[in-house]
Amino acid sequence: MTPQNGSQNFVPPPVPRPRRDAGFTWALVGCGGILLLFVIGIGMALYLSPKSGGIRQVLENAASASSNGERLIPVRQALTRYRNSHQGEYPANLKQLVPDYLTQEAWSLLEDKKVDYNRPSASANPEFPVVTLVGNTGDLLGQKQTTYTRLLKNDSIVMDQVTRTTLYRPGSTNADNPFSSKEEDSTEKSNDNN
């Protein structure tokens, strides 16, 4: 197709675009906004509800894990210096690090915490937890959740969250046990009637 005026600068006409209905677009934005507000509202209700104090506790435990990790940094450095001067051996207990390898100030930051020390063998797995700071335990919807901050043998500092769900408690009735069968319930009832 050649231009009518004979010039070589022909520009094709624009391709028509399908027109979106503005009402449809605003409806999608509105639904997304309502959904977002709903999710935020549920989250705030769970966080602020007195019955869900465990959620708040779990969030606080996660935040405290960061500060516990900072407390383990001087311990990691002290253990490295100790092992360098003792042919790779670990001390029998952490108190042996004070004051030559770990300052009294750094040690005092650990004294108010529950600290577990496990002296690893030379052949222990690199993921072996050498020092563990035990966090608080929170109750989240019937499950106990505990946060642990650990110094591993490979010098990594990690946070573990352990959730415990009680499946059966000795002395509870079968009605309290979600894993009991109807046959067990009827057998116990017939034994109670005799």
N, C-alpha and C positions, 0 to 999 in steps of 0.2 A: 504494500500500500504506500503510495507516495503522497507527500503532503500536497495540498491544493495550491498553496502559494509557491511551490517549487523549492522551498528551503530544505536543507538536509537535517535540520534540528527538530525532527518530529518527536513529540512526547505523546505516548499513548494516553488515552483517557483513564482516570483512576478507576480501579476495580471497586464496585460497590461492596461495602461491608454489611454483614447482617446487623441490624439494629437490635441491641439488647434492650429489653424492657427495664427501665430504671426502677420500677416497682419491685421486680423480681430480685434485682441486686440488693436493694434496701431490705427486702424480706430476709435474704440470706445473712446480711450483716446483723440484722436485728436478732435472728435466731441464734447466731453465734455469740452475740453479746449476752443474751439471756442465759445461754448454756454456761458461759464463762462465769457470770454472776452466781449461778446456781452452784457450780463447783467450788467457787471461793467461799460461798456461804456455808456449804456443808463442811469444808475444811475448817473454817473459823468456829463453827458450832462444835465440832469434835475437839478442837484444840481448847476451847474455853469451857466446855462442859465439865462440871465437877465429876461426873461419872467417868470421864475419859482422862483423868489425871495422868494415866499411864502414857498417853500420847505426849503430853508435855514433858514427862520424865524421860521418855525415849529421846525426844529432841534435845533435851538438856544433856543427856548422856553423850549423844553424838557430838555436841559442841564441846563438852569437857574432854572428849577423846583427843581433840587437837592440843589442848593444854597438857594433857598427860603425855602426848607424843613429844612435846617440847621438854618435858621433864626427863624423858628417856635419852635425849641427845647427849647430855654430859655423861650419863651412865655408859652409853655406847662408846664414847671416846675413852672413858676410863678403862673399860674392859679391853679395848684395843691396846692401850698403852701397857696395861698389866700383862696381857698375853705376849706382847712384844718383848717384855723383859723376863718372862717366865717360860720360854720355849713353847709358846702356844697354849699353855695350860690356862684354865679358868680358875678363879679363886674359889675356895670352899664356900664362901658366902660373900654377899655384897659389902658387908661392913669392913672386910679386908681392904677394900679400895680406898677407904678414908684414913688419913688425909693425903697419902702419897699420890693417889691417882684421881680421886674424886674429892672436891672441896666439901667442907662441912656445910656450906650454904646449899650446895646441890643435894647433899644427903638429906638435909632438913626438909627439902621440898617433897621427899619421898616418905618421910616418917608419918605423915598423916594419911597415907594411902595404904591400902592392902596390897602388899608387894609379894609376888611369888617368884623365887629364883630357883632355876633348875640348871645345875651344872651339866653341860653337855659333854658327851664323850667325843673323842676325836673322829669317830665314825658316824656321829649323829647326822641326821638329815639337815641340810642347810635351812629348812623351814622350821627347825626345832625352836620352840619358844624358850628363850633363855630367861628373860625378865618379863613378867606380866603385871600390869597395874589393873586391878579389878575395879570396875566402875560400879555405880549403883544399879539396882535392879528395879525395873518398872513393870507395871502390870498393864498390858495392852490387850484389851478385849479377851480377858481370861488367860492370856499367855504371859508368862514371865519372860522378860527380855533383859539381858545383862550385856553391858559393853565392856570389852577387854581391850586394852592397849598393850601391844606386845613388841618386845625387841627380839628378833629372830637371830639365829646363829649366823646367818648371812649378812647381818648388820641392818636389815630392813626393819622399819618400825611400821606396824600395821594395826588396824583396828578390826576386831572381830565382834559381831553381834550374835549372841546366842539366844535363840527363842526356845522356851520349854513349854510344852503343852501337856497338861496332866491328862492322861487317857483313862487311868483307873486309879482309884485311891483305896487302899485296903480298908475294910470296914464299911464301905459304901454299899448301898443297895444296888441291885441290878438296874433299877430305874435310873440311877445316877451314872451307870456305865453304858456309854453309847455302843459298846461292842458286844453286849450280851444278847443272846438269842431269845426268842419268845419261849422256846422249849425250856431254857434254864429258868426263866421267870415262872413258868407254870410248875416246874419241878420244885422250886423253892416254896411256892405257895402251897402245894400239896403237902410238903414236908412240914410247913408251919401249921397246917390244919390237923395233923396227926398228933 
